[in-house]
Every structure is written in structure tokens, then in C-alpha cells.
Amino acid sequence: MVKNMPWSTLFYKLGGAAAGLAAAVWISATMNAAGRGEQAMYVFVFSLVSIVCQVGSASLVYLASRFDVNRLLIQSVALSAVGALFSAALLFVFPVSSFQLVSLVLTGLLAGIWNAKANACLGLSQIKDYNQIAIIQPLSLLWALISAYYLGLKSDMNTFIYCFILSNAITSLYSFYIVKFTSIHSGEPQYRNLIKHGGYIQLANLLQALKYRVHYLLIATYIGNESLGIFANAMMLIEAIWLISRSYATQHLSETANTGMHKDIRVRTKTKTWESVAFTALACALVYLIPENWLLRVFGSDFKGISDIFAALIPGAIGMAAGNQVAHYFSGTGKNHVNTLTSALGLVLVAGMSWLLIPRMGIWGACWASGLGFGVVAVVLWITFYSEKSTKMIHS
């Protein structure tokens, strides 16, 4: 089982997670729990903007091996620009300042650009190039935050936003001027290919992002930004462990999208799921054994109770690992509507349970809602998987 671990991808993802963790620690130490909560809400809104800006780029994993990739990139970036303008209109609904609105739209566009190149690399099985692009953003964000501090800039939200924009700009430049494609197909792509597949994928990602973060809105509303900061850091530890499952899923998606009709796709999905769940459970146990006093030395005394919150989130982490590989099986075979529907189900469950439990149980209600949502989605995905009589690829 260990020899099948995608070590290269895991190494890069752990490196990115370590940089992201270090950035969160830096923010926690310089902006305290309330500041960390405010920053978490900003990143949540950014994730929604980036989803809109990446309708074109999301489908490149599946389309890059079937059409002219350079034309796909041009069309994808054009769709990112349209998505950025659309996001600007939608953001007027949120209570954000003019500066934050402009920053969110600009950063969403930049993220759409570098994700287009990264997803094209993944679709062409250039896993190393994909990993290198993905790790640049968290590393450059950490560098920018530390540089801003030593340059004497105030540690506040505005400084974080400038650093966030800079990190995405650096990643975009790196992806387009350093990474080159090793193979290019001659098929002529159409915008409808990008919009059809990307629309399903991003709708699923939107529902998934809301499922991951709907707690944030309710915790901030009913409990406050300080509690949100503690919960956000506990979630960050869980998401670091999710990188094990996501490393398997990244490799599995690339292999599935390029395999065709081979019968071993389904067998590989089952095998990778068992391995992913086993390593995820082991990692959760190891992190839980870390004394809370050690974590408080890292994050600060404002984050008391983080170990218990982490423990309550473990069932959700296991549920996510159980469903991740089969979800990427459906993406790799072009059946993105399955993930869209199951993500919608998960969102309804998590949002509904959070709305009922958080006002009564506080943060613990958010933890229980998370475990239920991920667990049910994993079960539904596997029922759908086993209900298929054979593996068929959808190309158009």
C-alpha cells in the first residue's frame, strides 16, 4: 500500500500545506483570533469568486488531451475575464468595501489564469509541472507576508490583501513563462466544450465550497469572529490531512481521464479509496496526539480548545477521504453531473444541520453537521458507483 502512495504529488501538496499553515500561523500571531476570523471570511468570498472565474479552466483536465491546448488556454482566459466582470456585479450583494471588491475580482482573474495552465498540465499528465504551479501560490504568499512585516507594514487585512494579490500574480507569471507543454493535440475546441464541462465542474465546486464553508457564515453570525478564528484553524489542520486524499485523487483523475475504456479504472478507484482512508485516519490520530499546549504556543493563547474541535471534525475528514476518489472517477469519465448532484445534497445537509445546531450547540454543531454531510455524500457516491454496469467515457 505504501509503495502505491503518490509520493511526488504528496510531497508538493504537503509543501504547499506547510506554507499555508505557516501563513495562517503568522496571521494568527499578528492579527489574533478575531483577525484570523476576518481573514477566513475574506478567503471564503474569494473562493466563490474564483469558482466563477474558472469555468473555462476547470474543464481543461478533461479536454487538454483531446483538443489543441493552446487554443483551450486562450478561450479559458477569455472566460475568466467574463467571469471576473460577472463576479464584480455579484459582489455588490456582499458587505465588502470598494477596495475589497476590486481586490477580489483582480485576484479571481489571476487565479483563473494560473489554474488554466495547471489544469492543462494535469490533463496532459504533466504532474510535476502541475505540482510546481500549485505550490508557488502558498509559498509566495508566505514570503510576501513575512516581507511586509519586516518592511514595517501594519499587520491588518489590507496588508494581507496586497500580499494575496501579489502571490497570485507571481503564480500566473510563473505558470505561463516557465512551464511548457510536452504534447499538443490538433483538435479544434469550441467554447461550448469548455462551458459544458466547466459549468458542471464549477457548479459542483461551488456547492462543495459552500458545503465546506457555510459554517463560517453561521459561526460569525451567531458566535463571532473570534470563535470563527479558532474553528478556521482547526479546519486548516483537517484540510492539511485532506491533502493525503487529494494527492491520491489528483493522480487518479489524471490517470482516469487518459485511460479510455480500460477495465481497471473501477478496481483502481476502490484500491485508492481504501489506501486514502487508511492514511487519513492514521494522520488524524497522530495530529490529535499533539498536546494542545504545543498548538497554543504556535497559534497563540486565543486559540484554546482547538484540539477538541479538531477531534470533533475527524469523522468529516474520514467521510471526505471515503468519497474523494470515486468523485474524481466520475470527473475523469466525464460524468460531472454526478458530482454536481451529490455536492448539492451535501450542501443541503450541512447547511440545514448547521442552521439547526450552531445556534444551540455553537461550534460543536458545526462539527456534527460537517461529519454528517461528508458521510452521506460518500455513501451516495458509492451507491451510484456500484449501480453502474460498466465504465463509459463521455467525450462531448
Secondary structure, DSSP 8 states (H G I E B T S, - for coil): -GGGS-HHHHHHHHHHHHHHHHHHHHHHHHHHHHHHHHHHHHHHHHHHHHHHHTHHHHTHHHHTTTS-HHHHHHHHHHHHHHHHHHHHHHGGGS---HHHHHHHHHHHHHHHHHHHHHHHHHHTT-HHHHHHHHHHHHHHHHHHHHHHHHTT---SHHHHHHHHHHHHHHHHHHHHHT---S--------HHHHHHHHHHHHHHHHHHHHHHHHHHHHHHHHT-HHHHHHHHHHHHHHHHHHHHHHHHHHHHHHHHHTT-S-THHHHHHHHHHHHHHHHHHHHHHHHHTS-HHHHHHHH-GGGTTHHHHHHHHHHHHHHHHHHHHHHHHHHHTT-HHHHHHHHHHHHHHHHHHHHHHHHHHTHHHHHHHHHHHHHHHHHHHHHHHHH-SS------
